[in-house]
Amino acid sequence: MNIPNLLTVLRVLLIPFFILLFYLPFHWSYLAASAVFTVAAITDWLDGYLARRLQQSTPFGAFLDPVADKLMVAVALVLLVGEHANLWLTLPAAIIIGREIVVSALREWMAELGARAQVAVSNLGKWKTAAQMVALVILLANPPALTVWVGLGYALLLVAAALTLWSMTNYLMAAWPHLSPSENK
């Protein structure tokens, strides 16, 4: 177990605390939940950086890192959808979670074909992640009243959803030769 892997495990272990803080009946609970999410987002970047920098990439880390990221984001989106209960948050949340399911299944299937590299993470995905994380930090830190901050969070989440659709389209286009009927003959 190395430092990058410990950071990834920490991110998973933070999820129950994140949920608990979000639901506490105190005025500071939103800010506390947002702070925990921010720590998790920073560890997502830091564990990857350290794994590359210290040459400590492991199969365990390669498996758990994207899982931890997707779990934390999905939990945050589900909590926010329940709290905000509006189209501005629900639609991008459904797009983001749906895309993660589609792309994860696509990567798994492409790996079985030996073509996983054709659906590797792209720079577009990194921009999507940045917009998504900033949006979630802002939205988690604020109650569901329409303020300038919440409006900014919605706008960034819509940008993240648009980038999500764009990157999913790119992944599907890269995989299309393997998905089309002519390839299966």
Secondary structure, DSSP 8 states (H G I E B T S, - for coil): --HHHHHHHHHHHHHHHHHHHHHSSSTTHHHHHHHHHHHHHHHHHHHHHHHHHTT---HHHHHHHHHHHHHHHHHHHHHHHHHH-SHHHHHHHHHHHHHHHHHHHHHHHHHHTT-GGGG---HHHHHHHHHHHHHHHHHHHS-SS--HHHHHHHHHHHHHHHHHHHHHHHHHHHHHHHHSGGGG-
